[in-house]
Amino acid sequence: MLESLDSHVERLLAPGVIDMHFDLLLDLYDQRERAGVLASDFLPDMRRGGMGVIAAAIYLEDKYLPEMGLRVALDQVARLYEEVDGTPDCAICRSYDEITAARQVGKIAFLITMEGAEPLGVDLNLLRVFYELGLRALGLTHARRNLAGDGGVFAALGSSPAGISAFGKRLIQECDRLGIIVDLAHLNPAGVDDVLSLVKRPPILSHTNPRRFYDMERNSSDAQIREVGRRGGVIGVNAVLLSPIPGRATLDHYVDHIEAVADIAGIDAVACGFDFVEFLFRRWSAAEQAAMTALTTAVNFPPDLSNHSHARNLVRRLIERGFSDDEITKIMHLNWMRVFRQWLD
């Protein structure tokens, strides 16, 4: 008997979808007076989408910098631990084996990441503190400059020509030593080159898009994508920066991005880094939305790929677009798991 499309989708979702970038901690901190935010606001969509591993990013808003940066970052991590303690379906994982064990009992595994090294200042000892708390992937910057390096601008030109700082270089070397995955997302082109010259294990781009579709230095050139793939790393395709044209930001165009990365770097180098942020925009005031747009760019949210429940829409569309089961499993699960095995002892 022929397998139905719905059954086909469910079978491919079974190993658990991996999303390598989600700003969960920002929201948990903002709603820190509420208990059960993870279980009530996020878990239902995560379950519907068949999520297996989600990278929960530490990210600091400008208003907390510099004085409150470390405190807020630690509070974000504390909120995740508190919320996971109250959500038996979830686990915070620090190693490949812990991720595998969590998935074997049907739990959603959270991996703590850092988007921008601002919480560290220039104190390398703090990296070890965050490592002990569970930090397992780090990107040096977001859009702004910090003491480690410069972010890529949300425009075709204009990023700083400077590479990463001396502290940034020591930070990359320490990540390599400890086993903290080095993430190139958001770095300016000169910073990407510097990190690639330093990192010994496969680097990643946790959430990015090919510049051929959205030409900005925050996104990634073909050469950058190719080099990450050549070194055994993985590129997570972002669902937010698909196109500057609102009507072009669609699920089908997301698949175009996946195809492009696979063409450039190979099917073993492409995965998901969804960066679902529409829920944050909905909760922010008009002034807060305008401030984020001024820092970055206007974003266009694909209506059928805007939260974790929509991961099943993506699997369905990949089947419809002719991807094989092996290719879909790599994109949704296996490619990131290979990186975890290489980095997370």
N, C-alpha and C positions, 0 to 999 in steps of 0.2 A: 504494500500500500504506500502511495506517495505521501511524504511528510508535508503537512500543511505549513504555510509561511509562518503562522503564529508559533507552531511547535519548533520550527527551525530557529526562529528568533530566541525562544526560551532556551534551547539547547546551547546556543552560542553565548548566551548571557550567563550560563551556569557557573563558569569558572570565576566570575566576578569582574566587572569592569573596573579599570584603574584610571583615576583622574589625578593627574600630577600637579594640579593647582586649584585651590579653593580658598577663598577668603572667609572661612568659617570663624576664625578666632576674632576677627574684627567685630563680627556681629555678637559673638558670645560675650565679648567684653562690653560692648555697648548695652547689652541686655543683662548685665551681671546682677541686677536686682531680681531677676526672674530665675526660678529653678525649672529644669526640664526643657530648656530651649532646644537642645539637640533632639530630644525625643519627639517633641511636638511640632517643631517648625521644619526640621530637615529629614529626620529618619523616614517618614512615609515616602517622600520622593526618592530617597536613596534606595529604599527597598523596591519600589516600583521600577526603578531603572536598573536593577540588578548590580548595584555597586559592590565592589569587593574591597578596594583600597582607595582612600582619598587622602591626598596631601593637604594638610591644614596649615596655612601659611601665617606666620607672625608678620604683620605689617603695621607700621606706625603712621598715623595721620600727622600732617604738619603741626597741628596744634599741640602735640605732645613733645615736640622737639625744641631744644635738646634736653631740657631738664628732666622731663618725665619719661624719656624713651625707654630706659632700662626697666623702670617700674611697670610701665604699661605692658611691655613685652612679657615680663614675668607674670603679670596678672592674666594676660591672654592665655599663657600656658596653663596657669592654675585653673582658669575657667574650663579649659578642655578636660583636664583631669577630673574636675568636679562633675562635669556633665557626663563624661564617659562612665564614671563610677555609678551614676544613676541610670545608665542605659545598658542593660545586659547584652544587647545585640551588638555592642561596639567594643573595640579594644584599641589602646594605643600601643603601637608596635615599634621596636627598635632594631630588629634584625630580620633577615630573610626567613629564618626559621620561625620567628614569632608571627610573621605575616602568614606563612603557610599554616601554622597551627590555628590561627584565628579563622582562616578561611575553611579549614577542615570541619570546624564546628558551626559554620555559617555566620560568623561575626563579620562586621565591616571593620576593617583595619584602618586606623588613622596613623599617618606618618607626619610628624611635625617638621615643618620647613620654615625657612626665614627668607622673606622677600625684602632685601635691603639690610645692610649690616649696621644700621644706626644704633640698635640696642647695645652693640659692643663698644662704641666709641672707638678708641685705639688700644683697647685692653684685650690682648689675645687670650688671657686667662679666662675671660668671660665666655669665649667659645667653648672651652672645656665645661664650664658650668651648664651651658645650654645643651651640650652633648649629653651630659649626665641626666638632664631633664627629658631627653628623647629627641633632640634635634638631629635630623638625618639628611637634610639637603639644604643648601644655602646658595642664594643668588646675591651678589654683592650689592646691587642697587635696584631701586625702582626707577621712576622717571627723574628724580632729582639727584643732585650730586651729594655724596657723603664722603667720609674720611677714607673710604676704601677705593672709590672710583666714581665714574660718571655714568648716568643713565643715557640710553639712546633717546633722542627726541622723537616726538610723535609728528615728524615731518620728514620730507625726503632728504633734507640737508640741515646742518646746524648743530650737530652734536659736538661736544668738546673733542679736539684732536688728541687730548692727553690719554695715556694709558692708565692702568690702575696704579695706586700709590704704593709706596714701600710697605705700608701696613697691609694693603690689599694683597700684595704678593706673599707676605708671611701668612696671611689668612688662608690663601689657596693651598699653600704648602701644609698648613696644619689640618685643613680639611682632608687632604690626601692621606695624612698620617693617621687621623682619627677614624676615618671612614664616614665622612660627611659628603654626600654627593654634591659635586660642583655644578652649579646651574648658571648658564650663560644668559638666561632670559633677562631682558631689559638693559643689558650692558651696551655702552656705545661701541662702535666698531673697533676702535683702538683698544678698548678694554677687553673685547672678545679675543683679539689677537694675543694680548698679553697672557690671558688666562690659558689659552690653548698652548702657549709655549711653556707653561708651568705644570699643568695638571698631568698626572701620570696615569690615572685611571680614566675610563670613558666619561667624557663630559656630557651633560644633557642641556637641552633647551626645554624647560618644563612647560612653557606655554608661549607659543609664538605663531607667526604666519609667514609664508613666503612673501618677500617684497614684491614679487611679480603681480600679486593681486592687490596689495595695499602698500604703496611705496612710502615707507617711513623707516627711519633708522632704528626705531624700537623693534621693528620686525627683522627678519633674518634673510640675508642674501643667499643666493644659490650656493656660493662658495662656502659660507658658514655652515649651511645645512649639509653640504657634501662632506665637509671636514668632520663634523660631529658624527655623521654616519660612518665615515672611513675609520674612525677611531673606536667604533663599537658603541657609540652613544645613541641616544634616542631623542627625537623631536616630538613634543606634545603639541598638537594642533589646537589653537585657541579659537573659541566660538564667538568671541566678541569683535575682533578686528578682521572680519572677513572681507569687508569692502567699504569704501567711503560712500557708496551709493546705497541708500536705505533699501530699495527694492531688491538689491543684489545680495543682501545678507540673509541667506536661506540655508536650510539643511543641505540641499543639493550643492550649494557652493562650498559648504564645509567639506563635503566629499571631494570636490575639486581640489581643495587644499591638501587633503590626504593623498590624493593621486599625485599631485605635484611633488610633495615631499618624497613619496615612494619612487617617483621617476628620477629625482635628483640623487637620493641617498640609498634607495633600496627599501623593500618592504620591511626589513628587520629594523629600520630606523624610524618608523613612524608610529605614533600612538596618540593618546588624548591628554590634553591639558586644558580642560574646558574653560576655566576661569569664569564660571557663572557668577555674575555680579548684578543681574537685574534686580534681585531681591533687595540688595543694598540701595540701589537707585530709588526704588519704590518707597523706601522708608526715609530717605533723606529729604530735607527741605529743598525748596527751589534754590536757595543760596548755596547749600552744600553741593547740590548737583552741578551748579554753575562753577563752583570752585574746582571740583574734580575734572570737569570738562576743560577748564582753563589750563590745568596741570597736564592733562593728557590730550584727549580729542573727543569729539562727539562720537558716541558708539551706537551701533545699530544691532539690536538683539534679534536673532532669528526666532520667529514665534514658535517653531517646533523643535528648537534646540536651545532652551534657555534655563533649564534646571535639570537636576539629575534624573528625574523620571523620564526625561526625553532620550536617555541613552539607548533605550529600546528602539526609538525612532531611527537612530543612527544605524543600529545593527540591521534593521529592516531595509534601510536605504542602501547600505553596503551590499546586501544580498541582491537587491534589485538592480544595482549597478554592475553586477557581475563579479564581485570579489569572491574568491573561494573561501571555504570554511577555515582553512589554515591561515589565509591572509587576515581574515576578520579576527580570529583568535589572537594573532600576533598584535594587531592594532589595538584591540580592546584589553588585552591582558598580558600576553607572553613577553612582549618586548620590554615592558617596564619590569616584569619579574626578572628578566635576565640582568638588567641593570642592578636591581636590588641584590641579586646573588653576587654580583661583582664587587659591590661596595659595602653591603651591610652584613658583616661577618657575624 
